[in-house]
Amino acid sequence: MKPHLFDPATENVADLAALHAAAFTDAWRESAIRDLFATPGVFALTVPEGFILARAAGDEAEILTLAVAPAARRKGIARALVRSAADHAATLGATSLFLEVSVRNDAAQALYRGLAFVTVGRRKAYYADEDADILRLPLPPDFA
């Protein structure tokens, strides 16, 4: 499975919103995702069962969201999406990839740590009543 670079001018942003709604109870609306694509440096990589939305600015990139349909989880899709996003961000000139992840989200924590992300900080109450770890991956990635 090779994620492809999503083109919001020719592909359906509603499909991304539907995937986000399947993956999260507090899902982003289509209009919010469309607005993000209007921001310089924002890109998405997709597969039929999921997508990753990220932003590159200068020498930094950030994962904004990663959504995988519940029935397709634990099949390597999220890992493939993160790897592709890291590679793409590096081609855009980023030397670091950041994200915030709930300290209680064990599956996501394991995914990112397994890809060599390291904790560089913490945001208190980032997710309502949950703290989030700030994770960083040096780019270009060294995915062995």
C-alpha positions as CSV (number, residue, x, y, z in Angstrom):
1,M,0.0,0.0,0.0
2,K,1.5,3.3,-1.1
3,P,-0.3,6.4,0.1
4,H,-0.8,9.0,-2.6
5,L,-0.6,12.8,-2.4
6,F,-4.2,14.1,-2.2
7,D,-5.2,16.9,-4.6
8,P,-8.0,19.0,-3.0
9,A,-8.6,20.7,-6.4
10,T,-9.5,17.4,-8.1
11,E,-10.4,15.0,-5.3
12,N,-13.3,15.0,-2.8
13,V,-12.5,16.6,0.5
14,A,-15.8,15.1,1.8
15,D,-14.2,11.7,1.6
16,L,-11.6,12.9,4.1
17,A,-14.2,14.3,6.3
18,A,-16.1,11.0,6.2
19,L,-13.0,9.1,7.2
20,H,-12.3,11.6,10.0
21,A,-15.9,11.1,11.3
22,A,-15.4,7.3,11.2
23,A,-12.2,7.6,13.2
24,F,-13.0,10.3,15.8
25,T,-16.1,11.2,17.9
26,D,-15.0,14.9,17.7
27,A,-14.5,14.9,13.9
28,W,-13.5,17.8,11.8
29,R,-16.1,19.1,9.3
30,E,-15.4,19.1,5.6
31,S,-15.3,23.0,5.7
32,A,-12.5,22.9,8.3
33,I,-10.4,20.4,6.2
34,R,-11.0,22.5,3.1
35,D,-9.9,25.6,5.0
36,L,-6.7,23.9,6.0
37,F,-5.9,23.1,2.4
38,A,-6.0,26.9,1.7
39,T,-3.1,27.3,4.2
40,P,0.3,27.3,2.6
41,G,2.3,24.1,3.1
42,V,-0.7,21.9,4.0
43,F,-0.8,18.5,2.3
44,A,-2.5,15.1,2.8
45,L,-1.5,11.6,1.9
46,T,-4.3,9.1,1.5
47,V,-5.2,5.4,1.1
48,P,-8.8,4.2,0.9
49,E,-8.9,3.4,4.6
50,G,-7.3,6.5,6.0
51,F,-5.3,9.8,5.6
52,I,-2.8,12.0,7.2
53,L,-3.0,15.8,7.1
54,A,0.2,17.8,7.7
55,R,1.7,21.2,7.3
56,A,5.3,22.1,6.3
57,A,6.6,25.6,7.0
58,G,10.3,26.5,6.8
59,D,12.3,23.7,8.3
60,E,9.5,22.3,10.4
61,A,6.5,20.1,9.7
62,E,3.6,19.1,11.8
63,I,1.1,16.3,11.7
64,L,-2.3,17.9,12.0
65,T,-4.4,14.7,12.1
66,L,-4.1,11.0,11.3
67,A,-7.3,9.1,10.7
68,V,-7.7,5.4,10.0
69,A,-11.1,3.7,9.8
70,P,-11.7,1.6,12.9
71,A,-12.1,-1.7,10.9
72,A,-8.7,-1.1,9.2
73,R,-6.6,-0.4,12.3
74,R,-3.6,-2.4,13.3
75,K,-2.8,-3.3,9.7
76,G,0.1,-0.9,9.2
77,I,-1.9,1.8,7.5
78,A,-1.1,4.5,10.1
79,R,2.6,3.6,9.9
80,A,2.6,3.8,6.1
81,L,0.9,7.2,6.2
82,V,3.3,8.6,8.8
83,R,6.3,7.4,6.9
84,S,5.0,8.9,3.6
85,A,4.2,12.2,5.4
86,A,7.7,12.3,6.9
87,D,9.3,11.6,3.5
88,H,7.1,14.3,1.8
89,A,7.8,16.9,4.5
90,A,11.5,16.3,4.0
91,T,11.2,16.9,0.3
92,L,9.6,20.2,1.1
93,G,12.6,21.2,3.2
94,A,11.5,20.3,6.7
95,T,14.2,18.9,9.0
96,S,11.8,18.0,11.9
97,L,8.3,16.6,12.1
98,F,6.2,17.4,15.2
99,L,2.9,16.3,16.6
100,E,0.9,16.3,19.8
101,V,-0.5,13.0,21.1
102,S,-2.6,12.3,24.1
103,V,-0.6,10.9,27.0
104,R,-3.5,8.3,27.4
105,N,-3.5,7.1,23.8
106,D,-1.3,4.1,24.2
107,A,-1.8,2.8,20.6
108,A,-0.7,6.2,19.1
109,Q,2.1,6.5,21.5
110,A,3.4,3.1,20.5
111,L,3.1,3.9,16.8
112,Y,5.1,7.1,17.0
113,R,7.7,5.8,19.4
114,G,8.1,2.8,17.1
115,L,8.9,5.2,14.3
116,A,11.6,6.9,16.4
117,F,9.6,10.0,17.5
118,V,10.9,11.4,20.8
119,T,9.2,13.5,23.5
120,V,10.3,17.1,23.5
121,G,7.6,18.6,25.6
122,R,4.1,18.4,27.1
123,R,1.0,20.5,26.6
124,K,-1.2,20.6,29.6
125,A,-5.0,20.1,29.0
126,Y,-4.4,20.0,25.2
127,Y,-7.3,17.6,24.7
128,A,-9.9,19.1,27.1
129,D,-8.9,17.3,30.3
130,E,-5.9,15.4,28.8
131,D,-2.3,16.4,28.5
132,A,-0.5,15.8,25.2
133,D,3.1,14.8,24.6
134,I,4.9,16.9,22.0
135,L,6.8,14.5,19.8
136,R,9.6,15.1,17.3
137,L,11.1,13.1,14.5
138,P,14.3,14.3,12.7
139,L,14.0,14.5,9.0
140,P,14.9,13.0,6.7
141,P,13.7,9.9,8.6
142,D,15.8,6.9,9.0
143,F,13.2,4.2,8.8
144,A,15.1,1.0,8.9
